[in-house]
Amino acid sequence: MPEHDERTQEQREADLAAREAALAAREAELEAREAQAAHTDEGKHSLLNNGDPHFKNSKEKIYDHFPLSVHQMDILIGVLVALIVLFVFLGVNQISFFGLF
């Protein structure tokens, strides 16, 4: 019986070594794909991005000026747009806004 257990242990070690080799091959393939993707992204140009590694879109530039999170800034912008729409609606329909106008 002990010989059978030893062979089983050897088989387990062989299987484990094969799995580790397959995993290492997969990791190498993923690293190669990531490197290729990073290389293709570096040269990618869009309408506003001229390939500058420090490029920020205009929304990010606006958010850098205020000490608010992006979510808070989005809420603030939404409220301001809603107020603009409200006042345009009231002006077009000539409805008095609490008698102020």
For each residue, the residues with C-beta under 8 A, 3 or more apart:
1: 4 5
2: 5 6
3: 6 7
4: 1 7 8
5: 1 2 8 9
6: 2 3 9 10
7: 3 4 10 11
8: 4 5 11 12
9: 5 6 12 13
10: 6 7 13 14
11: 7 8 14 15
12: 8 9 15 16
13: 9 10 16 17
14: 10 11 17 18
15: 11 12 18 19
16: 12 13 19 20
17: 13 14 20 21
18: 14 15 21 22
19: 15 16 22 23
20: 16 17 23 24
21: 17 18 24 25
22: 18 19 25 26
23: 19 20 26 27
24: 20 21 27 28
25: 21 22 28 29
26: 22 23 29 30
27: 23 24 30 31
28: 24 25 31 32
29: 25 26 32 33
30: 26 27 33 34
31: 27 28 34 35
32: 28 29 35 36
33: 29 30 36 37
34: 30 31 37 38
35: 31 32 38 39
36: 32 33 39 40
37: 33 34 40 41
38: 34 35 41 42
39: 35 36 42 43
40: 36 37 43 44
41: 37 38 44
42: 38 39 51 53
43: 39 40 51
44: 40 41 49 51
45: 49 50 51
46: 49
47:
48: 55 57 58
49: 44 45 46 52 55 57
50: 45 55
51: 42 43 44 45 55
52: 49 55
53: 42
54:
55: 48 49 50 51 52
56: 60 61 64
57: 48 49 60 61
58: 48 61 62
59: 62 63
60: 56 57 63 64
61: 56 57 58 64 65
62: 58 59 65 66 73
63: 59 60 66 68 70 73
64: 56 60 61
65: 61 62
66: 62 63 73
67:
68: 63 72 73 76
69: 72 73
70: 63 73 74
71: 74 75
72: 68 69 75 76
73: 62 63 66 68 69 70 76 77
74: 70 71 77 78
75: 71 72 78 79
76: 68 72 73 79 80
77: 73 74 80 81
78: 74 75 81 82
79: 75 76 82 83
80: 76 77 83 84
81: 77 78 84 85
82: 78 79 85 86
83: 79 80 86 87
84: 80 81 87 88
85: 81 82 88 89
86: 82 83 89 90
87: 83 84 90 91 97
88: 84 85 91 92
89: 85 86 92 93
90: 86 87 93 95 97 101
91: 87 88 94
92: 88 89
93: 89 90
94: 91
95: 90
96: 99 100 101
97: 87 90 100 101
98:
99: 96
100: 96 97
101: 90 96 97
